[in-house]
Amino acid sequence: MLYPRLKVRWELVRQLIHLLGTEIRSRLEPQHAYFLAYYESLQAMFSPQVLPDSKF
């Protein structure tokens, strides 16, 4: 992955994913709530349990 080579911390990626989720929720119509499952999967893929921050 590029993020570690570019010295981007996983915490920053998690913050960006959180902001993406905030935007999705603010614009999502109730009948399209099934998109939240995809967002939750994205959150899980980049969780600290899967990708812990490392020291550079």
N, CA, C, O and CB atoms as a CASP TS submission, in Angstrom:
PFRMAT TS
TARGET T0000
AUTHOR 0000-0000-0000
METHOD Language model
MODEL 1
PARENT N/A
ATOM      1  N   MET     1       0.831  -1.191   0.000  1.00  0.00           N
ATOM      2  CA  MET     1       0.000   0.000   0.000  1.00  0.00           C
ATOM      3  C   MET     1       0.872   1.250   0.000  1.00  0.00           C
ATOM      4  O   MET     1       2.008   1.235   0.473  1.00  0.00           O
ATOM      5  CB  MET     1      -0.943   0.000   1.211  1.00  0.00           C
ATOM      6  N   LEU     2       0.333   2.299  -0.524  1.00  0.00           N
ATOM      7  CA  LEU     2       1.090   3.537  -0.629  1.00  0.00           C
ATOM      8  C   LEU     2       1.163   4.338   0.657  1.00  0.00           C
ATOM      9  O   LEU     2       2.159   5.017   0.906  1.00  0.00           O
ATOM     10  CB  LEU     2       0.504   4.378  -1.683  1.00  0.00           C
ATOM     11  N   TYR     3       0.129   4.269   1.475  1.00  0.00           N
ATOM     12  CA  TYR     3       0.088   5.139   2.648  1.00  0.00           C
ATOM     13  C   TYR     3       1.322   5.018   3.535  1.00  0.00           C
ATOM     14  O   TYR     3       1.899   6.047   3.887  1.00  0.00           O
ATOM     15  CB  TYR     3      -1.135   4.833   3.459  1.00  0.00           C
ATOM     16  N   PRO     4       1.755   3.830   3.911  1.00  0.00           N
ATOM     17  CA  PRO     4       2.954   3.749   4.759  1.00  0.00           C
ATOM     18  C   PRO     4       4.202   4.299   4.053  1.00  0.00           C
ATOM     19  O   PRO     4       5.033   4.950   4.687  1.00  0.00           O
ATOM     20  CB  PRO     4       3.198   2.296   5.178  1.00  0.00           C
ATOM     21  N   ARG     5       4.332   4.043   2.763  1.00  0.00           N
ATOM     22  CA  ARG     5       5.514   4.541   2.039  1.00  0.00           C
ATOM     23  C   ARG     5       5.508   6.061   1.946  1.00  0.00           C
ATOM     24  O   ARG     5       6.564   6.691   1.885  1.00  0.00           O
ATOM     25  CB  ARG     5       5.573   3.935   0.630  1.00  0.00           C
ATOM     26  N   LEU     6       4.317   6.646   1.934  1.00  0.00           N
ATOM     27  CA  LEU     6       4.201   8.103   1.899  1.00  0.00           C
ATOM     28  C   LEU     6       4.169   8.707   3.300  1.00  0.00           C
ATOM     29  O   LEU     6       4.010   9.916   3.469  1.00  0.00           O
ATOM     30  CB  LEU     6       2.951   8.508   1.136  1.00  0.00           C
ATOM     31  N   LYS     7       4.323   7.846   4.293  1.00  0.00           N
ATOM     32  CA  LYS     7       4.329   8.243   5.703  1.00  0.00           C
ATOM     33  C   LYS     7       3.006   8.876   6.150  1.00  0.00           C
ATOM     34  O   LYS     7       2.974   9.795   6.968  1.00  0.00           O
ATOM     35  CB  LYS     7       5.464   9.215   5.954  1.00  0.00           C
ATOM     36  N   VAL     8       1.915   8.346   5.579  1.00  0.00           N
ATOM     37  CA  VAL     8       0.575   8.753   6.008  1.00  0.00           C
ATOM     38  C   VAL     8       0.153   7.802   7.122  1.00  0.00           C
ATOM     39  O   VAL     8       0.144   6.585   6.936  1.00  0.00           O
ATOM     40  CB  VAL     8      -0.461   8.735   4.806  1.00  0.00           C
ATOM     41  N   ARG     9      -0.185   8.341   8.239  1.00  0.00           N
ATOM     42  CA  ARG     9      -0.575   7.494   9.375  1.00  0.00           C
ATOM     43  C   ARG     9      -1.993   6.961   9.179  1.00  0.00           C
ATOM     44  O   ARG     9      -2.856   7.626   8.605  1.00  0.00           O
ATOM     45  CB  ARG     9      -0.478   8.285  10.704  1.00  0.00           C
ATOM     46  N   TRP    10      -2.203   5.753   9.669  1.00  0.00           N
ATOM     47  CA  TRP    10      -3.519   5.136   9.540  1.00  0.00           C
ATOM     48  C   TRP    10      -4.574   5.951  10.289  1.00  0.00           C
ATOM     49  O   TRP    10      -5.743   5.951   9.902  1.00  0.00           O
ATOM     50  CB  TRP    10      -3.488   3.691  10.066  1.00  0.00           C
ATOM     51  N   GLU    11      -4.181   6.629  11.334  1.00  0.00           N
ATOM     52  CA  GLU    11      -5.135   7.456  12.085  1.00  0.00           C
ATOM     53  C   GLU    11      -5.733   8.535  11.180  1.00  0.00           C
ATOM     54  O   GLU    11      -6.926   8.826  11.275  1.00  0.00           O
ATOM     55  CB  GLU    11      -4.446   8.107  13.312  1.00  0.00           C
ATOM     56  N   LEU    12      -4.935   9.119  10.322  1.00  0.00           N
ATOM     57  CA  LEU    12      -5.437  10.119   9.375  1.00  0.00           C
ATOM     58  C   LEU    12      -6.436   9.481   8.414  1.00  0.00           C
ATOM     59  O   LEU    12      -7.477  10.068   8.119  1.00  0.00           O
ATOM     60  CB  LEU    12      -4.271  10.762   8.589  1.00  0.00           C
ATOM     61  N   VAL    13      -6.127   8.300   7.933  1.00  0.00           N
ATOM     62  CA  VAL    13      -7.043   7.588   7.037  1.00  0.00           C
ATOM     63  C   VAL    13      -8.352   7.317   7.759  1.00  0.00           C
ATOM     64  O   VAL    13      -9.426   7.487   7.181  1.00  0.00           O
ATOM     65  CB  VAL    13      -6.414   6.261   6.535  1.00  0.00           C
ATOM     66  N   ARG    14      -8.275   6.896   9.021  1.00  0.00           N
ATOM     67  CA  ARG    14      -9.496   6.628   9.790  1.00  0.00           C
ATOM     68  C   ARG    14     -10.310   7.903   9.993  1.00  0.00           C
ATOM     69  O   ARG    14     -11.539   7.858   9.951  1.00  0.00           O
ATOM     70  CB  ARG    14      -9.146   6.007  11.152  1.00  0.00           C
ATOM     71  N   GLN    15      -9.650   9.033  10.209  1.00  0.00           N
ATOM     72  CA  GLN    15     -10.365  10.302  10.346  1.00  0.00           C
ATOM     73  C   GLN    15     -11.062  10.668   9.043  1.00  0.00           C
ATOM     74  O   GLN    15     -12.195  11.148   9.060  1.00  0.00           O
ATOM     75  CB  GLN    15      -9.401  11.424  10.765  1.00  0.00           C
ATOM     76  N   LEU    16     -10.400  10.447   7.920  1.00  0.00           N
ATOM     77  CA  LEU    16     -11.014  10.733   6.626  1.00  0.00           C
ATOM     78  C   LEU    16     -12.211   9.824   6.365  1.00  0.00           C
ATOM     79  O   LEU    16     -13.219  10.266   5.814  1.00  0.00           O
ATOM     80  CB  LEU    16      -9.986  10.579   5.507  1.00  0.00           C
ATOM     81  N   ILE    17     -12.105   8.567   6.756  1.00  0.00           N
ATOM     82  CA  ILE    17     -13.226   7.644   6.606  1.00  0.00           C
ATOM     83  C   ILE    17     -14.387   8.085   7.487  1.00  0.00           C
ATOM     84  O   ILE    17     -15.545   8.001   7.077  1.00  0.00           O
ATOM     85  CB  ILE    17     -12.800   6.205   6.956  1.00  0.00           C
ATOM     86  N   HIS    18     -14.088   8.550   8.682  1.00  0.00           N
ATOM     87  CA  HIS    18     -15.134   9.058   9.579  1.00  0.00           C
ATOM     88  C   HIS    18     -15.857  10.253   8.940  1.00  0.00           C
ATOM     89  O   HIS    18     -17.086  10.326   8.958  1.00  0.00           O
ATOM     90  CB  HIS    18     -14.523   9.468  10.949  1.00  0.00           C
ATOM     91  N   LEU    19     -15.088  11.176   8.382  1.00  0.00           N
ATOM     92  CA  LEU    19     -15.686  12.342   7.722  1.00  0.00           C
ATOM     93  C   LEU    19     -16.522  11.925   6.516  1.00  0.00           C
ATOM     94  O   LEU    19     -17.577  12.506   6.258  1.00  0.00           O
ATOM     95  CB  LEU    19     -14.592  13.329   7.286  1.00  0.00           C
ATOM     96  N   LEU    20     -16.062  10.936   5.788  1.00  0.00           N
ATOM     97  CA  LEU    20     -16.832  10.408   4.670  1.00  0.00           C
ATOM     98  C   LEU    20     -18.168   9.857   5.165  1.00  0.00           C
ATOM     99  O   LEU    20     -19.206  10.091   4.547  1.00  0.00           O
ATOM    100  CB  LEU    20     -16.036   9.313   3.930  1.00  0.00           C
ATOM    101  N   GLY    21     -18.140   9.131   6.272  1.00  0.00           N
ATOM    102  CA  GLY    21     -19.368   8.591   6.853  1.00  0.00           C
ATOM    103  C   GLY    21     -20.330   9.684   7.288  1.00  0.00           C
ATOM    104  O   GLY    21     -21.542   9.550   7.122  1.00  0.00           O
ATOM    105  N   THR    22     -19.798  10.757   7.842  1.00  0.00           N
ATOM    106  CA  THR    22     -20.633  11.892   8.238  1.00  0.00           C
ATOM    107  C   THR    22     -21.339  12.486   7.024  1.00  0.00           C
ATOM    108  O   THR    22     -22.530  12.793   7.082  1.00  0.00           O
ATOM    109  CB  THR    22     -19.786  12.971   8.942  1.00  0.00           C
ATOM    110  N   GLU    23     -20.612  12.644   5.938  1.00  0.00           N
ATOM    111  CA  GLU    23     -21.200  13.185   4.713  1.00  0.00           C
ATOM    112  C   GLU    23     -22.229  12.226   4.122  1.00  0.00           C
ATOM    113  O   GLU    23     -23.298  12.649   3.682  1.00  0.00           O
ATOM    114  CB  GLU    23     -20.107  13.479   3.683  1.00  0.00           C
ATOM    115  N   ILE    24     -21.909  10.956   4.112  1.00  0.00           N
ATOM    116  CA  ILE    24     -22.852   9.965   3.577  1.00  0.00           C
ATOM    117  C   ILE    24     -24.159  10.009   4.361  1.00  0.00           C
ATOM    118  O   ILE    24     -25.241  10.054   3.775  1.00  0.00           O
ATOM    119  CB  ILE    24     -22.242   8.540   3.628  1.00  0.00           C
ATOM    120  N   ARG    25     -24.052   9.997   5.689  1.00  0.00           N
ATOM    121  CA  ARG    25     -25.263  10.009   6.524  1.00  0.00           C
ATOM    122  C   ARG    25     -26.083  11.282   6.330  1.00  0.00           C
ATOM    123  O   ARG    25     -27.312  11.239   6.367  1.00  0.00           O
ATOM    124  CB  ARG    25     -24.887   9.864   7.995  1.00  0.00           C
ATOM    125  N   SER    26     -25.416  12.405   6.126  1.00  0.00           N
ATOM    126  CA  SER    26     -26.145  13.668   5.981  1.00  0.00           C
ATOM    127  C   SER    26     -26.901  13.754   4.653  1.00  0.00           C
ATOM    128  O   SER    26     -27.859  14.517   4.534  1.00  0.00           O
ATOM    129  CB  SER    26     -25.181  14.839   6.096  1.00  0.00           C
ATOM    130  N   ARG    27     -26.476  12.983   3.666  1.00  0.00           N
ATOM    131  CA  ARG    27     -27.092  13.059   2.350  1.00  0.00           C
ATOM    132  C   ARG    27     -27.935  11.844   1.984  1.00  0.00           C
ATOM    133  O   ARG    27     -28.622  11.842   0.963  1.00  0.00           O
ATOM    134  CB  ARG    27     -26.036  13.243   1.326  1.00  0.00           C
ATOM    135  N   LEU    28     -27.883  10.828   2.807  1.00  0.00           N
ATOM    136  CA  LEU    28     -28.539   9.567   2.493  1.00  0.00           C
ATOM    137  C   LEU    28     -30.039   9.622   2.753  1.00  0.00           C
ATOM    138  O   LEU    28     -30.483  10.026   3.828  1.00  0.00           O
ATOM    139  CB  LEU    28     -27.920   8.447   3.296  1.00  0.00           C
ATOM    140  N   GLU    29     -30.799   9.214   1.764  1.00  0.00           N
ATOM    141  CA  GLU    29     -32.248   9.081   1.924  1.00  0.00           C
ATOM    142  C   GLU    29     -32.522   7.790   2.699  1.00  0.00           C
ATOM    143  O   GLU    29     -31.767   6.825   2.575  1.00  0.00           O
ATOM    144  CB  GLU    29     -32.984   9.075   0.528  1.00  0.00           C
ATOM    145  N   PRO    30     -33.589   7.764   3.494  1.00  0.00           N
ATOM    146  CA  PRO    30     -33.880   6.556   4.282  1.00  0.00           C
ATOM    147  C   PRO    30     -33.965   5.276   3.449  1.00  0.00           C
ATOM    148  O   PRO    30     -33.574   4.208   3.921  1.00  0.00           O
ATOM    149  CB  PRO    30     -35.173   6.743   5.024  1.00  0.00           C
ATOM    150  N   GLN    31     -34.464   5.369   2.236  1.00  0.00           N
ATOM    151  CA  GLN    31     -34.599   4.158   1.407  1.00  0.00           C
ATOM    152  C   GLN    31     -33.248   3.657   0.884  1.00  0.00           C
ATOM    153  O   GLN    31     -33.172   2.561   0.329  1.00  0.00           O
ATOM    154  CB  GLN    31     -35.533   4.434   0.227  1.00  0.00           C
ATOM    155  N   HIS    32     -32.198   4.438   1.054  1.00  0.00           N
ATOM    156  CA  HIS    32     -30.872   4.024   0.613  1.00  0.00           C
ATOM    157  C   HIS    32     -29.950   3.683   1.789  1.00  0.00           C
ATOM    158  O   HIS    32     -28.728   3.685   1.642  1.00  0.00           O
ATOM    159  CB  HIS    32     -30.246   5.118  -0.233  1.00  0.00           C
ATOM    160  N   ALA    33     -30.514   3.404   2.911  1.00  0.00           N
ATOM    161  CA  ALA    33     -29.727   3.133   4.117  1.00  0.00           C
ATOM    162  C   ALA    33     -28.851   1.887   3.988  1.00  0.00           C
ATOM    163  O   ALA    33     -27.929   1.701   4.782  1.00  0.00           O
ATOM    164  CB  ALA    33     -30.648   2.978   5.304  1.00  0.00           C
ATOM    165  N   TYR    34     -29.122   1.040   3.010  1.00  0.00           N
ATOM    166  CA  TYR    34     -28.295  -0.151   2.836  1.00  0.00           C
ATOM    167  C   TYR    34     -26.844   0.199   2.488  1.00  0.00           C
ATOM    168  O   TYR    34     -25.962  -0.647   2.633  1.00  0.00           O
ATOM    169  CB  TYR    34     -28.887  -1.038   1.749  1.00  0.00           C
ATOM    170  N   PHE    35     -26.582   1.426   2.034  1.00  0.00           N
ATOM    171  CA  PHE    35     -25.210   1.853   1.774  1.00  0.00           C
ATOM    172  C   PHE    35     -24.383   1.913   3.049  1.00  0.00           C
ATOM    173  O   PHE    35     -23.156   1.826   2.996  1.00  0.00           O
ATOM    174  CB  PHE    35     -25.204   3.208   1.095  1.00  0.00           C
ATOM    175  N   LEU    36     -25.034   2.058   4.181  1.00  0.00           N
ATOM    176  CA  LEU    36     -24.295   2.133   5.447  1.00  0.00           C
ATOM    177  C   LEU    36     -23.505   0.856   5.722  1.00  0.00           C
ATOM    178  O   LEU    36     -22.450   0.901   6.355  1.00  0.00           O
ATOM    179  CB  LEU    36     -25.256   2.402   6.603  1.00  0.00           C
ATOM    180  N   ALA    37     -24.009  -0.270   5.253  1.00  0.00           N
ATOM    181  CA  ALA    37     -23.281  -1.533   5.447  1.00  0.00           C
ATOM    182  C   ALA    37     -21.921  -1.482   4.744  1.00  0.00           C
ATOM    183  O   ALA    37     -20.934  -2.003   5.264  1.00  0.00           O
ATOM    184  CB  ALA    37     -24.115  -2.729   4.914  1.00  0.00           C
ATOM    185  N   TYR    38     -21.870  -0.863   3.576  1.00  0.00           N
ATOM    186  CA  TYR    38     -20.600  -0.725   2.852  1.00  0.00           C
ATOM    187  C   TYR    38     -19.656   0.197   3.606  1.00  0.00           C
ATOM    188  O   TYR    38     -18.456  -0.064   3.689  1.00  0.00           O
ATOM    189  CB  TYR    38     -20.840  -0.189   1.427  1.00  0.00           C
ATOM    190  N   TYR    39     -20.194   1.263   4.149  1.00  0.00           N
ATOM    191  CA  TYR    39     -19.383   2.192   4.933  1.00  0.00           C
ATOM    192  C   TYR    39     -18.821   1.492   6.176  1.00  0.00           C
ATOM    193  O   TYR    39     -17.648   1.657   6.509  1.00  0.00           O
ATOM    194  CB  TYR    39     -20.219   3.429   5.341  1.00  0.00           C
ATOM    195  N   GLU    40     -19.656   0.719   6.851  1.00  0.00           N
ATOM    196  CA  GLU    40     -19.210   0.005   8.049  1.00  0.00           C
ATOM    197  C   GLU    40     -18.105  -1.001   7.705  1.00  0.00           C
ATOM    198  O   GLU    40     -17.179  -1.200   8.492  1.00  0.00           O
ATOM    199  CB  GLU    40     -20.399  -0.717   8.719  1.00  0.00           C
ATOM    200  N   SER    41     -18.203  -1.629   6.542  1.00  0.00           N
ATOM    201  CA  SER    41     -17.150  -2.550   6.107  1.00  0.00           C
ATOM    202  C   SER    41     -15.845  -1.806   5.857  1.00  0.00           C
ATOM    203  O   SER    41     -14.770  -2.293   6.206  1.00  0.00           O
ATOM    204  CB  SER    41     -17.580  -3.298   4.838  1.00  0.00           C
ATOM    205  N   LEU    42     -15.941  -0.625   5.253  1.00  0.00           N
ATOM    206  CA  LEU    42     -14.763   0.196   5.021  1.00  0.00           C
ATOM    207  C   LEU    42     -14.117   0.592   6.341  1.00  0.00           C
ATOM    208  O   LEU    42     -12.894   0.555   6.483  1.00  0.00           O
ATOM    209  CB  LEU    42     -15.129   1.442   4.213  1.00  0.00           C
ATOM    210  N   GLN    43     -14.945   0.969   7.298  1.00  0.00           N
ATOM    211  CA  GLN    43     -14.431   1.309   8.633  1.00  0.00           C
ATOM    212  C   GLN    43     -13.704   0.126   9.252  1.00  0.00           C
ATOM    213  O   GLN    43     -12.629   0.285   9.830  1.00  0.00           O
ATOM    214  CB  GLN    43     -15.574   1.762   9.554  1.00  0.00           C
ATOM    215  N   ALA    44     -14.288  -1.057   9.132  1.00  0.00           N
ATOM    216  CA  ALA    44     -13.690  -2.259   9.722  1.00  0.00           C
ATOM    217  C   ALA    44     -12.352  -2.598   9.067  1.00  0.00           C
ATOM    218  O   ALA    44     -11.427  -3.041   9.747  1.00  0.00           O
ATOM    219  CB  ALA    44     -14.649  -3.446   9.591  1.00  0.00           C
ATOM    220  N   MET    45     -12.244  -2.395   7.754  1.00  0.00           N
ATOM    221  CA  MET    45     -10.999  -2.715   7.046  1.00  0.00           C
ATOM    222  C   MET    45      -9.828  -1.850   7.518  1.00  0.00           C
ATOM    223  O   MET    45      -8.681  -2.297   7.504  1.00  0.00           O
ATOM    224  CB  MET    45     -11.193  -2.537   5.543  1.00  0.00           C
ATOM    225  N   PHE    46     -10.114  -0.623   7.933  1.00  0.00           N
ATOM    226  CA  PHE    46      -9.065   0.295   8.352  1.00  0.00           C
ATOM    227  C   PHE    46      -9.040   0.505   9.865  1.00  0.00           C
ATOM    228  O   PHE    46      -8.468   1.481  10.350  1.00  0.00           O
ATOM    229  CB  PHE    46      -9.241   1.623   7.656  1.00  0.00           C
ATOM    230  N   SER    47      -9.652  -0.397  10.598  1.00  0.00           N
ATOM    231  CA  SER    47      -9.706  -0.262  12.055  1.00  0.00           C
ATOM    232  C   SER    47      -8.314  -0.447  12.667  1.00  0.00           C
ATOM    233  O   SER    47      -7.437  -1.050  12.049  1.00  0.00           O
ATOM    234  CB  SER    47     -10.693  -1.286  12.655  1.00  0.00           C
ATOM    235  N   PRO    48      -8.117   0.072  13.880  1.00  0.00           N
ATOM    236  CA  PRO    48      -6.816  -0.098  14.539  1.00  0.00           C
ATOM    237  C   PRO    48      -6.466  -1.565  14.792  1.00  0.00           C
ATOM    238  O   PRO    48      -5.289  -1.911  14.888  1.00  0.00           O
ATOM    239  CB  PRO    48      -6.806   0.657  15.855  1.00  0.00           C
ATOM    240  N   GLN    49      -7.468  -2.420  14.900  1.00  0.00           N
ATOM    241  CA  GLN    49      -7.190  -3.843  15.111  1.00  0.00           C
ATOM    242  C   GLN    49      -6.592  -4.482  13.849  1.00  0.00           C
ATOM    243  O   GLN    49      -5.795  -5.415  13.943  1.00  0.00           O
ATOM    244  CB  GLN    49      -8.480  -4.584  15.520  1.00  0.00           C
ATOM    245  N   VAL    50      -6.974  -3.983  12.685  1.00  0.00           N
ATOM    246  CA  VAL    50      -6.469  -4.522  11.436  1.00  0.00           C
ATOM    247  C   VAL    50      -5.173  -3.835  11.014  1.00  0.00           C
ATOM    248  O   VAL    50      -4.211  -4.491  10.614  1.00  0.00           O
ATOM    249  CB  VAL    50      -7.514  -4.381  10.347  1.00  0.00           C
ATOM    250  N   LEU    51      -5.162  -2.490  11.108  1.00  0.00           N
ATOM    251  CA  LEU    51      -3.998  -1.708  10.700  1.00  0.00           C
ATOM    252  C   LEU    51      -3.558  -0.785  11.828  1.00  0.00           C
ATOM    253  O   LEU    51      -3.942   0.384  11.857  1.00  0.00           O
ATOM    254  CB  LEU    51      -4.307  -0.893   9.432  1.00  0.00           C
ATOM    255  N   PRO    52      -2.768  -1.293  12.746  1.00  0.00           N
ATOM    256  CA  PRO    52      -2.305  -0.432  13.839  1.00  0.00           C
ATOM    257  C   PRO    52      -1.321   0.617  13.321  1.00  0.00           C
ATOM    258  O   PRO    52      -0.586   0.370  12.365  1.00  0.00           O
ATOM    259  CB  PRO    52      -1.647  -1.276  14.950  1.00  0.00           C
ATOM    260  N   ASP    53      -1.313   1.770  13.949  1.00  0.00           N
ATOM    261  CA  ASP    53      -0.337   2.801  13.594  1.00  0.00           C
ATOM    262  C   ASP    53       1.056   2.311  13.936  1.00  0.00           C
ATOM    263  O   ASP    53       1.266   1.666  14.963  1.00  0.00           O
ATOM    264  CB  ASP    53      -0.640   4.133  14.324  1.00  0.00           C
ATOM    265  N   SER    54       1.998   2.620  13.075  1.00  0.00           N
ATOM    266  CA  SER    54       3.386   2.232  13.341  1.00  0.00           C
ATOM    267  C   SER    54       4.234   3.496  13.415  1.00  0.00           C
ATOM    268  O   SER    54       3.866   4.544  12.885  1.00  0.00           O
ATOM    269  CB  SER    54       3.928   1.258  12.239  1.00  0.00           C
ATOM    270  N   LYS    55       5.338   3.378  14.061  1.00  0.00           N
ATOM    271  CA  LYS    55       6.277   4.491  14.164  1.00  0.00           C
ATOM    272  C   LYS    55       7.112   4.542  12.882  1.00  0.00           C
ATOM    273  O   LYS    55       7.533   3.509  12.361  1.00  0.00           O
ATOM    274  CB  LYS    55       7.193   4.344  15.429  1.00  0.00           C
ATOM    275  N   PHE    56       7.342   5.739  12.392  1.00  0.00           N
ATOM    276  CA  PHE    56       8.169   5.881  11.174  1.00  0.00           C
ATOM    277  C   PHE    56       9.593   6.104  11.556  1.00  0.00           C
ATOM    278  O   PHE    56      10.450   6.248  10.685  1.00  0.00           O
ATOM    279  CB  PHE    56       7.678   7.036  10.287  1.00  0.00           C
TER
END
